[in-house]
Amino acid sequence: MSGDPSKKNAYGTTTSDTSFRKTWDRAEYAAKAEVRETKIKEEGKARYEAKLEGRKYIPRVSTPPDAKETESRAQRLDVSSNVGKTTLVPAGAATGKRGRGAGFYCADCDLTFKDNLQFVDHLNSRQHLQNTGQSGEVKRATLEEVRERLEWLKRKREEEREREEKRRKRNEKRRKTKDGVGVKEEVVEGNGIIC
């Protein structure tokens, strides 16, 4: 049943037995195959190098293009704020980890944890980092950034010392006053010192 190219069908196109089949672009698929082969070779090389170094090869997970590097927390975790407080929890809320219930709640992942150790482990987990848009990779600090950080810490420590010194002097003055009026110290000749 070979079709005559001069015959036309109802749609006005020429008919043939294989006109409905997809035509393949060989160059496109050859390029895709070459890319795949180079990827396989690179992975094999990485596996071999890892084996020589005596470590396990773990393939890198692809990260979304808009993921940011993992950052340290801006504020301290406040796990002790609810100690001794009584809260009302709906009856169905305490079943499983999903949803808001009694305990520590992660709004990004919609999970509730019964103790602070589980909560902290969750905050550092890959699942939480992905839900917050972080890649899980930590940026390596440069020498200049480390120096700047050390200088900042040094300045901060000096400021704290100065504040503490001012506070100590203020408290000393308060102890020496009587009813808010400073008590004058009497200076005695010799001051009891034997020379």
TAMOVEN-V372814 format. One record per backbone hydrogen bond with DSSP energy under -0.5 kcal/mol. CO is the residue of the C=O (numbers start at 0). NH is the residue of the N-H. E is the energy in kcal/mol with one decimal. If there is no record, write none. Layout:
CO:NH:E
CO:NH:E
This chain:
2:4:-0.5
3:6:-1.6
3:14:-0.5
6:14:-1.3
8:11:-1.4
12:8:-2.6
15:18:-0.8
17:20:-0.9
23:25:-1.1
24:28:-1.9
25:29:-2.1
26:30:-2.1
27:31:-2.0
28:32:-2.2
29:33:-2.0
30:34:-2.2
31:35:-2.3
32:36:-2.4
33:37:-2.3
34:38:-2.0
35:39:-2.2
36:40:-2.4
37:41:-2.4
38:42:-2.3
39:43:-2.4
40:44:-2.3
41:45:-2.4
42:46:-2.5
43:47:-2.3
44:48:-2.6
45:49:-2.3
46:50:-2.2
47:51:-2.2
48:52:-1.8
49:53:-0.6
49:54:-2.5
50:53:-0.8
55:57:-0.5
56:58:-0.5
63:66:-1.6
67:134:-2.7
69:138:-0.5
76:78:-1.0
79:82:-1.1
81:84:-1.6
89:92:-1.2
90:93:-0.6
91:94:-0.8
93:95:-0.7
96:111:-2.2
103:112:-3.2
104:106:-0.7
105:109:-1.5
105:110:-1.4
109:98:-2.0
110:105:-3.0
112:103:-3.1
114:118:-1.7
115:119:-2.6
116:120:-2.4
117:121:-2.3
118:122:-2.2
119:123:-1.3
121:124:-1.5
124:128:-2.0
125:129:-2.4
126:130:-2.0
127:131:-1.7
128:133:-3.3
129:132:-1.1
132:67:-2.2
136:69:-2.6
141:145:-1.9
142:146:-2.3
143:147:-2.5
144:148:-2.2
145:149:-2.4
146:150:-2.5
147:151:-2.4
148:152:-2.5
149:153:-2.3
150:154:-2.6
151:155:-2.5
152:156:-2.3
153:157:-2.2
154:158:-2.4
155:159:-2.2
156:160:-2.3
157:161:-2.5
158:162:-2.6
159:163:-2.6
160:164:-2.6
161:165:-2.5
162:166:-2.5
163:167:-2.5
164:168:-2.4
165:169:-2.5
166:170:-2.5
167:171:-2.2
168:172:-2.5
169:173:-2.2
170:174:-2.0
171:175:-1.5
172:176:-1.0
173:176:-0.5
175:182:-0.8
177:180:-1.7
179:181:-0.5
180:177:-2.8
181:183:-0.5
184:186:-0.6
185:187:-0.7
187:190:-1.0
189:192:-2.6
191:193:-0.5
192:194:-0.5
